[in-house]
Amino acid sequence: MKNLIELHNADKEVSAQSLFKGELGTATAIQLERNGTLKEHITKTRALLICVSGFVTYEDENEQKIQLEQGDYVNIAPNVKHWLYASAKSQLILLK
């Protein structure tokens, strides 16, 4: 059995590792340490961000501010600047 935590380097504030690459899409495992910030960026395609554990705030340029806890998810529109802030060490999965 494997665990998401094993994919990441504990010394990094933000870590992203490829989890799965299929013919039609990808899954990326993201880890944010407590008080970690994934800086402003965009995605060219629609995406789904799922919180596996922890507590993360998703914000975007359209003034959305969504708090995610275990089991919560948010749809991310293409070409919209967005960023994440973790109030606790957090594990997320990004599907594209």
C-alpha positions in Angstrom: 0.0 0.0 0.0 1.2 3.5 -0.8 0.5 6.8 0.9 0.4 10.4 -0.5 2.8 11.7 2.2 5.5 9.4 0.9 5.5 11.2 -2.5 6.7 14.5 -1.0 9.8 16.0 0.4 9.0 17.1 4.0 11.5 20.0 3.7 9.6 21.8 1.1 6.8 24.3 1.8 5.0 23.3 -1.4 5.4 20.0 -3.2 3.7 18.7 -6.3 4.2 15.2 -7.7 2.7 13.4 -10.6 0.3 10.7 -9.3 -1.2 9.5 -12.6 -1.0 10.2 -16.3 -3.7 8.8 -18.5 -4.7 9.2 -22.1 -7.3 11.8 -21.2 -6.0 13.5 -18.1 -3.6 13.7 -15.2 -3.7 13.6 -11.4 -1.2 15.5 -9.3 -0.6 15.1 -5.6 0.0 18.4 -3.8 1.3 18.9 -0.3 1.3 22.2 1.5 3.0 22.6 4.8 1.3 24.6 7.5 1.3 28.3 6.4 2.4 27.2 3.0 1.3 29.2 -0.1 1.0 27.9 -3.6 1.6 31.2 -5.5 -0.7 32.7 -8.1 -0.9 30.7 -11.3 -3.4 29.7 -14.0 -4.4 26.4 -15.7 -5.1 26.2 -19.4 -7.8 23.5 -18.9 -10.6 22.9 -16.4 -9.4 21.3 -13.2 -10.8 19.8 -10.1 -9.0 20.3 -6.7 -9.8 17.8 -4.0 -8.7 18.2 -0.3 -7.7 14.9 1.1 -6.6 16.2 4.5 -5.8 19.4 6.2 -7.3 22.9 5.7 -6.7 25.0 2.6 -8.1 28.3 1.4 -8.6 28.6 -2.4 -8.8 32.2 -3.8 -9.0 33.5 -7.3 -9.0 36.8 -9.2 -12.8 36.6 -9.4 -12.8 37.2 -5.6 -13.8 33.6 -4.8 -12.6 32.5 -1.4 -13.4 28.9 -0.6 -12.2 27.0 2.4 -11.5 23.3 1.8 -11.4 20.6 4.5 -11.1 16.8 4.1 -13.5 15.7 1.3 -14.2 19.2 -0.1 -13.4 20.1 -3.7 -13.5 23.1 -6.0 -13.8 23.3 -9.8 -11.1 25.6 -11.3 -12.0 27.4 -14.5 -9.3 27.8 -17.2 -7.3 31.0 -17.5 -8.4 32.3 -14.0 -5.5 33.3 -11.7 -5.8 31.4 -8.4 -3.7 30.5 -5.4 -3.8 28.4 -2.2 -3.0 28.9 1.4 -2.7 26.1 4.0 -3.7 26.8 7.6 -2.6 23.2 8.4 -0.4 20.6 6.7 -2.6 19.6 3.8 -2.8 16.9 1.1 -4.6 17.6 -2.2 -5.3 16.0 -5.5 -5.5 18.0 -8.7 -7.3 16.4 -11.6 -7.0 17.8 -15.1 
